[in-house]
Amino acid sequence: MIRWNSLILHGLAGLVVAAVSSSAGHAAPADSLVGWWTARLDAGPVKGELVVDRHGNFWRARIAGTQISVPFDGDSVRFALANHRGSFRGRVSENRRTIDGFWIQPATSDDGGFFSQAFATPVTLERRGSSATEWRGRVASLDDAFTLNLQIYRSAAGNRIAAFRNPEMNLVGGYSQFYARTRKDSVFFVIQPDSLGPEIRLNASINPSLDRLRVQFTNLNRIIELKRVPVSQIPSALPRAEGDTNYVYRRPLERSDGWATARARDAGMDEAMLAKLVHRVIRTNPSTGRPMLMHSVLVARQGKLVLEEYFFGHDRDDVHDTRSAGKTFGAVMLGAAMREGARVGPRTPIYDLLAGRGPFANPDPRKAKITVAHLMSHSAGLAIDDNDDASPGNEETMQNQREQPDWWKYTLDLPMAYEPGTHFAYGSANSNLVGAALTTGTRTWLPALFERTVARPLGFGTWHWNLMPTGEGYLGGGARIRPRDLLKVGQMYLDGGVWKGQRIVDTSWVRISTTPQIAVTPATTGLDSSEFRNRYLEGDDGLMWHLGEVRTESRAFRTWYASGNGGQLLIVVPDLDVVVVFTGGNYRQGGVWLRWMTQVVPQEIIPAIRD
């Protein structure tokens, strides 16, 4: 099951051309626009070496040419840079050799950046010298950037076609393709998707040297200047470098991250079939109407990583936005917390646990019945529905309102719409409230809990956790991690809660969290069959795991999976001892990326299994 109506972008319809003035005052040559253009806007987050030392009664910190002093407060080290450029929270370890903490990268969408939420990134500062009072480490902030690529080319019919592509959010200027024509000193970018509807117009101008194109980009409501460059200088433009289509299957590299690798044939898989899949991705033309923008595909079989390929400029060290697939980390953290003895579990009544945040609006006796399990399976009954723009608990409504920055309190104040456990409606506010249960039940900040129970025992590389305006961790999705690390979560579950001999969650918790809690059907959603198909895939929801099946020509195989907008998929096929990860950039195009699970896995990956 997954919500997907709001992710589907309609296919290419009719294209109509309209005029745009050129500021250059010259007639453009016939093919002056044909080629590749690119622009990158970067908010320039603070990053680099962080130095902290003890100076009398003060902690002194230096980073990116800035120094700040804060009063000494025992083993706690906290400071914030001026102008909301970032902050640090950490603590000196018992042996005094490290300061373990987190760099907080602020939200920037109101300051010329593109992040609507802050991020927490783990940072370890190491002491230099046996008696030194100085600690050093590197802050690896996320790049707060927006990339816009443009290809203008001639179609087989001789028309000049323009396709804008933005890899971070899949913003395309309003439509996937435009005609691009010149007339005297004017350039034309326009589309009329519906003959009865309005045109979509992008105004542009080209400079006299024909190497700069200034476009009024609708999605950002600002002018972006693109530079003409060879496509070889735009890593994110094509699946692989131009002309690099001679792929030969290769065993993934061994690294010091815990993954053992093997050739696919040694794990009972046909390497030629896997190579055929990679070839198909490599040959994707990203300028077509609805291209497959797959960023990575990884396959583990029999506990070994046997396929690992990246596209569109991504590589194994890049973190990727997991979107709603990151919700499933909540299941792992809860299982690990219960194993540690925390007094929180799936049967915990959420309003009892969070009573300290009351009193709550819209009192209703049904609220007392809501458990953590109801939230984890999107069946709490609160007025939450991410498929309904009018729902007060819709994720965008919650995040865009400014009256209540505490999104946990905002959710707890919502009215009830259904009896708990009887109605399914997908909503990120449900999952985020599980974060409140974890934070309260463990008395641990959510990023620190994730570090202790998931990232550290599974040997994660760099990762970033997004935050609410209050600074608390957000569990509605959006954590950035490496695809290899996401794959570990599926393998750990497949192995009964163990990773490399270390138990992360109990085997019983794997079974419980992947057991159906509520069916996802027209009856449980209250939708007619047509509307249901526009919103969901039929199946079941477990505890922050979706449950379903993939069908080959001969049989169906049960799956546990996590999914996120754009093509962020973690798929476990237990009967075949297979775990698959996809990451992608088809944001708001569920009709594209859902096929990776419903078609690519059963038609191209499972058939490669020979034993």
C-alpha positions in Angstrom: 0.0 0.0 0.0 1.0 3.6 -0.7 -0.7 6.9 -1.3 0.0 7.9 -4.9 -2.8 10.1 -6.4 -0.9 13.3 -5.5 2.3 11.9 -7.0 1.0 11.3 -10.5 1.9 13.9 -13.2 -0.3 13.8 -16.3 1.3 12.8 -19.5 2.3 15.1 -22.4 -0.5 16.7 -24.2 -0.6 19.4 -27.0 2.2 21.9 -27.2 1.5 25.5 -28.3 4.1 28.2 -28.8 3.9 31.9 -27.6 6.3 34.8 -27.7 8.9 35.9 -25.2 10.8 39.2 -25.6 14.6 39.1 -25.9 16.6 41.7 -24.2 19.6 41.2 -26.5 18.1 43.2 -29.4 19.4 40.8 -32.1 18.1 38.1 -34.3 19.1 34.6 -33.0 20.7 32.2 -35.4 18.5 29.2 -36.4 20.0 26.8 -33.9 21.4 29.2 -31.3 19.4 27.5 -28.6 20.1 23.9 -29.4 22.4 22.2 -26.8 22.7 21.9 -23.1 22.3 24.6 -20.5 22.6 24.5 -16.7 22.4 26.6 -13.5 23.1 25.8 -9.9 21.9 28.0 -7.0 23.6 27.3 -3.7 22.7 28.8 -0.4 26.2 28.1 0.9 25.7 26.2 4.2 28.3 26.3 6.9 30.7 23.3 6.6 34.3 22.4 7.2 36.5 21.9 10.2 35.0 22.7 13.6 37.5 23.4 16.4 36.3 23.5 20.0 38.6 24.3 23.0 38.4 25.2 26.6 39.5 28.7 27.3 39.2 29.6 31.0 35.6 29.6 31.9 34.4 29.5 28.3 34.1 27.1 25.5 35.4 28.6 22.3 34.4 27.3 18.9 35.7 28.1 15.4 34.3 27.2 12.0 34.2 28.7 8.5 36.0 31.8 9.6 33.7 32.5 12.6 34.6 32.3 16.3 32.2 32.2 19.2 32.6 31.8 22.9 30.0 30.5 25.3 30.1 30.0 29.1 31.5 26.7 30.3 28.8 24.3 31.3 30.4 21.1 32.5 30.5 18.4 29.9 27.8 20.0 27.8 28.9 22.0 24.7 26.3 24.1 23.0 26.6 27.2 20.8 24.8 28.9 17.9 26.3 31.1 15.2 25.0 34.6 14.6 22.3 35.1 12.0 20.9 31.6 12.4 23.8 30.1 10.3 23.9 26.9 12.4 24.4 25.5 15.8 26.0 22.6 17.7 24.9 20.5 20.6 27.3 17.9 22.1 28.8 16.4 25.2 32.4 15.5 26.2 32.8 11.8 26.5 33.7 10.1 29.7 37.3 9.5 28.7 37.5 13.1 27.5 38.8 12.0 24.1 35.9 13.1 22.0 33.0 15.5 22.0 30.0 13.6 20.5 27.2 15.7 19.1 25.2 17.1 16.2 25.5 20.1 13.9 22.2 21.7 13.3 21.8 23.1 9.8 19.0 25.7 9.8 16.0 25.8 7.5 16.7 28.3 4.7 13.6 28.5 2.5 12.8 32.0 3.9 16.4 33.1 3.5 17.1 32.4 -0.2 17.8 28.6 0.4 15.7 25.6 -0.5 15.4 23.7 2.8 12.0 24.1 4.6 13.3 22.1 7.6 16.5 22.1 9.6 18.8 19.1 9.7 20.8 17.4 12.4 24.1 15.8 11.3 26.2 13.7 13.7 29.7 15.2 14.4 32.5 13.7 16.4 35.3 16.0 17.6 38.5 14.3 18.6 41.0 15.6 21.2 44.4 16.4 19.9 47.3 15.5 22.2 47.3 13.7 25.6 46.8 16.9 27.6 45.3 19.2 25.1 42.0 20.9 25.7 41.2 21.2 22.0 38.9 19.0 19.9 38.6 18.9 16.1 36.2 17.4 13.6 34.5 18.1 10.3 30.9 19.3 9.8 29.5 17.7 6.6 26.4 19.8 6.0 24.0 19.0 3.3 24.4 21.0 0.1 21.5 23.5 0.1 21.4 23.7 -3.7 19.0 23.9 -6.6 20.1 22.7 -10.0 18.3 23.4 -13.3 19.3 21.7 -16.5 17.8 22.4 -19.9 18.2 20.4 -23.1 17.0 22.0 -26.4 17.1 19.6 -29.3 15.6 18.9 -32.7 12.9 16.3 -32.8 12.6 13.8 -35.7 10.0 16.1 -37.2 12.4 19.0 -37.1 10.8 20.9 -34.2 12.9 22.4 -31.6 12.0 20.9 -28.2 13.0 22.2 -24.7 13.0 20.1 -21.5 13.8 21.6 -18.1 14.9 19.1 -15.5 15.6 19.8 -11.8 17.1 16.7 -10.0 16.4 17.9 -6.4 12.6 18.3 -6.6 11.7 17.4 -10.2 10.5 20.9 -11.0 10.1 21.3 -14.7 8.8 24.8 -15.2 5.1 23.6 -15.3 5.3 20.8 -17.9 7.7 18.2 -19.1 8.4 19.6 -22.6 8.0 22.8 -24.5 8.5 23.9 -28.1 11.3 26.3 -28.4 11.4 28.6 -31.5 13.0 31.9 -32.5 11.5 34.8 -34.4 13.6 37.8 -35.0 14.9 38.7 -31.5 12.4 36.6 -29.5 12.6 33.2 -27.9 9.4 31.1 -27.2 8.8 28.7 -24.4 5.2 27.8 -23.9 2.7 25.0 -23.5 -1.0 24.6 -23.5 -1.7 21.2 -21.9 -5.4 21.5 -22.6 -6.9 23.2 -25.6 -9.5 24.7 -23.3 -7.1 25.7 -20.6 -4.6 28.4 -20.2 -1.1 28.4 -21.6 2.0 27.9 -19.4 4.5 30.5 -20.3 8.2 30.9 -19.4 9.7 34.2 -20.3 13.4 34.1 -21.4 16.1 36.2 -22.9 19.5 35.3 -24.4 22.6 37.4 -24.2 24.5 38.6 -27.3 27.2 36.0 -27.1 24.6 33.3 -27.0 26.1 31.5 -23.9 23.6 32.8 -21.3 19.9 32.2 -21.1 17.8 34.0 -18.5 14.5 32.3 -17.7 11.7 33.4 -15.5 11.3 30.0 -13.8 7.7 29.6 -12.7 8.3 27.1 -9.9 10.6 29.5 -8.0 9.1 32.7 -9.2 12.5 34.1 -10.0 14.9 34.6 -12.9 17.5 31.9 -13.3 20.5 32.4 -15.6 21.6 29.2 -17.3 25.0 28.8 -19.0 25.6 26.9 -22.2 28.0 24.1 -21.4 29.0 20.7 -22.9 26.8 17.9 -21.4 30.0 16.3 -20.0 30.1 19.2 -17.5 26.6 18.3 -16.2 26.8 15.1 -14.2 23.1 15.1 -13.3 21.9 15.5 -16.9 22.2 11.9 -18.2 22.1 8.5 -16.5 25.7 8.0 -17.4 28.3 10.1 -19.3 27.4 10.7 -22.9 28.4 7.6 -24.9 28.9 5.4 -21.8 26.4 2.7 -22.7 28.7 -0.3 -22.8 27.9 -1.6 -19.4 29.3 -4.9 -18.2 28.1 -6.5 -15.0 30.5 -5.9 -12.1 30.7 -7.1 -8.5 30.0 -4.3 -6.0 33.1 -2.9 -4.2 33.9 -4.2 -0.8 34.0 -1.3 1.7 34.5 -1.1 5.5 30.7 -0.5 6.0 29.7 -4.1 6.9 28.5 -5.2 3.5 30.0 -8.4 2.1 29.8 -8.4 -1.7 29.7 -11.2 -4.2 29.2 -11.8 -7.9 25.5 -12.3 -8.6 26.2 -15.7 -10.1 27.6 -16.9 -6.8 24.4 -15.9 -5.1 22.3 -17.7 -7.7 21.4 -14.8 -10.0 21.8 -14.4 -13.7 24.2 -11.5 -14.3 23.2 -11.0 -17.9 19.6 -10.3 -16.8 20.7 -7.8 -14.2 23.0 -6.1 -16.8 20.0 -5.8 -19.1 18.1 -3.8 -16.4 21.1 -1.5 -15.9 21.4 -1.1 -19.7 17.7 0.0 -19.8 18.3 2.6 -17.2 21.4 3.9 -18.8 19.6 4.4 -22.1 16.9 6.5 -20.5 16.4 9.8 -22.3 15.6 12.3 -19.5 14.2 14.8 -21.9 11.2 12.7 -22.9 7.7 13.3 -21.5 7.8 10.9 -18.5 11.4 9.6 -18.2 12.5 7.0 -15.6 14.8 9.1 -13.3 16.2 6.2 -11.3 19.2 7.3 -9.2 20.3 3.9 -7.9 19.5 0.2 -7.8 20.9 -2.1 -5.2 20.2 -5.8 -4.8 21.3 -8.1 -1.9 20.8 -11.9 -2.2 21.6 -14.5 0.5 23.1 -11.7 2.6 25.5 -10.4 0.0 25.4 -7.2 -2.0 25.4 -8.4 -5.6 24.3 -5.3 -7.6 25.0 -1.7 -6.9 24.7 0.9 -9.7 24.2 4.7 -9.7 22.9 7.1 -12.3 22.5 10.8 -13.0 25.7 11.8 -11.1 24.9 9.9 -7.9 27.4 7.6 -6.3 27.7 5.3 -3.3 28.9 8.0 -0.9 26.0 10.4 -1.7 23.2 10.6 0.8 19.7 10.5 -0.7 16.4 12.0 0.4 14.4 8.9 1.6 11.1 10.9 1.7 8.4 8.7 3.3 10.6 5.6 3.2 12.2 7.1 6.2 9.1 6.5 8.2 10.1 2.9 8.6 13.0 3.9 10.7 10.4 4.5 13.4 9.6 0.7 13.5 13.3 -0.1 14.0 13.8 2.6 16.7 10.7 1.4 18.6 11.8 -2.2 18.4 15.2 -1.3 19.7 13.8 0.9 22.4 11.6 -1.8 23.7 14.5 -4.2 23.7 16.4 -1.6 25.9 13.4 -1.6 28.3 11.8 1.7 27.4 8.2 2.0 28.7 6.7 2.6 25.3 5.3 0.1 22.8 2.6 -0.4 20.1 -0.2 -0.7 22.7 0.8 2.5 24.5 -2.1 5.0 24.5 -0.7 8.1 22.9 -2.7 10.7 24.8 -1.7 9.2 28.2 1.9 9.2 27.2 1.8 12.8 25.9 -0.6 14.2 28.5 2.0 16.7 29.5 1.5 18.6 26.2 -2.2 19.1 27.0 -4.8 20.4 27.4 -5.8 19.4 23.9 -8.3 20.9 21.6 -11.3 19.0 20.2 -11.8 16.7 23.2 -13.3 13.4 22.3 -13.5 10.1 24.3 -12.2 8.3 21.2 -8.8 10.0 21.6 -8.1 7.9 24.7 -8.3 4.8 22.6 -5.6 5.8 20.1 -2.4 3.7 20.5 1.0 4.0 19.0 0.1 1.0 16.7 -2.8 3.0 15.3 -0.5 5.8 14.4 2.0 3.4 12.9 -0.6 1.9 10.7 -2.4 5.2 9.7 -5.6 4.1 11.4 -5.7 6.5 14.4 -9.0 8.1 13.3 -7.7 11.7 13.7 -8.6 14.1 10.9 -5.4 13.3 8.9 -5.3 12.5 5.2 -2.4 13.5 3.0 -4.6 12.8 -0.1 -7.1 15.4 0.9 -6.1 19.0 0.6 -9.0 20.0 2.9 -7.9 17.7 5.7 -6.6 19.8 8.7 -4.0 17.0 9.3 -2.7 17.1 5.7 1.1 17.2 5.9 1.4 20.4 3.8 -1.3 22.1 5.8 0.5 21.2 9.1 3.9 22.3 7.9 2.7 25.6 6.2 0.7 26.9 9.1 2.6 29.2 11.5 0.3 29.3 14.5 1.6 26.1 16.1 5.3 25.3 15.5 5.0 22.2 17.6 3.6 19.7 15.1 3.1 17.1 17.8 0.8 19.4 19.6 -0.8 20.4 16.3 -1.7 16.8 15.6 -2.9 16.0 19.1 -5.3 19.0 18.9 -6.9 17.7 15.7 -10.5 16.5 15.8 -11.4 12.9 15.5 -13.0 11.7 12.2 -13.3 7.9 12.8 -13.1 5.3 15.5 -9.5 4.2 16.0 -8.5 1.1 14.1 -11.5 1.1 11.7 -10.4 3.5 8.9 -7.3 3.8 6.8 -6.0 7.3 5.7 -2.4 7.8 4.9 -0.9 10.8 6.8 2.6 11.8 7.7 1.3 13.5 10.9 0.5 10.0 12.2 4.1 8.8 11.7 5.5 12.0 13.1 3.5 11.6 16.3 5.2 8.2 16.7 8.4 10.3 17.0 6.8 12.1 20.0 6.1 8.7 21.6 9.7 7.6 21.0 11.2 10.9 22.3 9.0 10.9 25.4 9.2 7.1 26.1 13.0 7.0 25.8 13.7 10.6 27.0 16.0 10.9 24.1 16.2 13.5 21.2 15.1 11.6 18.1 18.3 12.1 16.1 20.3 10.8 19.0 18.0 7.8 19.4 18.4 7.1 15.7 22.2 7.3 16.0 22.2 4.9 19.0 19.7 2.3 17.9 20.1 2.3 14.1 22.9 4.3 12.5 25.8 3.3 14.8 25.0 -0.5 15.2 24.3 -0.8 11.4 27.5 1.1 10.5 25.9 4.0 8.6 28.1 6.5 6.9 27.1 10.2 6.8 23.4 10.8 7.5 21.1 13.8 8.2 17.9 13.9 10.1 15.3 16.6 9.5 13.7 18.6 12.3 10.5 20.4 13.2 10.5 24.2 13.9 10.8 23.3 17.6 14.1 21.5 17.0 12.6 18.1 17.7 13.1 15.3 15.2 10.6 14.8 12.4 9.4 11.2 11.7 7.1 12.0 8.8 9.9 11.3 6.3 12.8 13.1 4.7 15.9 11.7 6.4 19.0 11.6 4.1 21.1 8.5 4.1 23.2 6.4 1.7 21.4 3.8 -0.3 23.8 1.1 0.9 22.7 1.9 4.5 19.0 1.8 3.6 19.6 -1.6 2.2 21.0 -2.7 5.6 17.7 -2.1 7.3 16.0 -4.5 5.0 18.7 -7.1 5.3 18.6 -6.8 9.1 14.8 -7.4 9.1 15.2 -10.3 6.7 17.8 -11.8 9.1 15.4 -11.7 12.0 16.6 -8.4 13.6 20.3 -9.1 13.4 23.1 -7.3 11.5 26.5 -8.8 11.4 25.9 -10.8 14.5 24.6 -7.9 16.5 20.9 -8.0 17.5 19.1 -4.7 16.7 15.5 -5.7 17.4 14.0 -8.9 18.6 12.9 -11.6 16.1 9.4 -11.3 17.7 9.3 -7.6 16.8 10.2 -8.3 13.2 7.2 -10.7 13.1 4.9 -8.3 14.9 5.8 -5.2 12.9 5.3 -7.0 9.5 2.0 -8.5 10.5 -1.1 -6.9 9.0 -2.7 -4.3 11.3 -5.3 -3.0 8.9 -6.3 -3.9 5.4 -6.1 -1.1 2.8 -9.2 -1.6 0.7 -12.1 0.5 -0.7 -14.0 -0.5 2.4 -11.4 0.6 5.0 -10.8 3.9 3.2 -14.4 4.7 2.4 -13.6 5.3 -1.3 -15.2 3.9 -4.4 -13.1 1.5 -6.4 -12.1 4.2 -9.0 -11.0 6.7 -6.4 -9.3 4.1 -4.4 -7.1 3.1 -7.4 -6.1 6.8 -7.8 -4.9 6.9 -4.2 -3.7 3.5 -3.0 -2.4 0.1 -3.9 -4.5 -2.6 -2.3 -2.7 -4.5 0.5 -2.2 -4.2 4.3 -0.3 -1.9 6.6 1.9 -3.3 9.4 3.7 -1.2 11.9 5.5 1.4 9.7 6.0 -1.3 7.0 3.7 -1.6 4.0 2.8 -5.2 3.2 1.9 -6.5 -0.2 3.1 -8.8 -3.0 4.8 -8.8 -6.3 3.5 -11.0 -9.1 5.7 -12.8 -11.6 4.2 -14.8 -14.5 4.0 -17.9 -12.4 3.4 -16.9 -8.8 3.1 -14.1 -6.2 5.7 -13.3 -3.5 4.9 -11.5 -0.3 6.8 -8.3 0.4 7.5 -5.9 3.2 8.4 -2.5 1.9 9.1 1.1 2.7 8.3 3.7 0.0 8.8 7.4 -0.6 7.8 10.0 -3.2 10.1 10.0 -6.2 11.1 6.4 -6.1 12.6 5.8 -2.7 11.9 2.1 -2.2 13.2 -0.6 0.2 11.7 -3.9 -0.7 12.1 -7.2 1.1 11.1 -10.5 -0.5 11.6 -12.9 2.3 10.8 -16.1 0.4 13.6 -15.4 -2.1 16.1 -14.0 0.4 16.3 -10.8 -1.6 16.4 -7.1 -0.6 16.2 -4.4 -3.2 16.7 -0.6 -2.9 15.8 2.0 -5.5 16.3 5.7 -5.2 15.0 8.2 -7.7 14.0 11.6 -8.8 10.5 11.1 -10.2 8.9 13.3 -7.5 5.1 13.7 -7.9 5.1 10.9 -10.6 3.8 7.9 -8.8 2.8 6.4 -12.1 6.5 6.2 -13.0 8.3 5.1 -9.9 5.6 2.7 -8.6 6.4 0.5 -11.6 9.8 -0.2 -10.2 8.1 -2.2 -7.5 5.2 -3.6 -9.5 7.1 -4.3 -12.7 10.9 -4.0 -12.4 11.1 -6.3 -9.4 8.8 -9.1 -10.6 9.8 -8.9 -14.3 13.5 -8.1 -14.2 15.0 -8.9 -10.8 13.1 -12.0 -9.5 13.4 -13.8 -12.9 17.2 -13.4 -12.6 17.1 -15.8 -9.6 18.2 -19.2 -10.7 18.1 -21.2 -7.4 
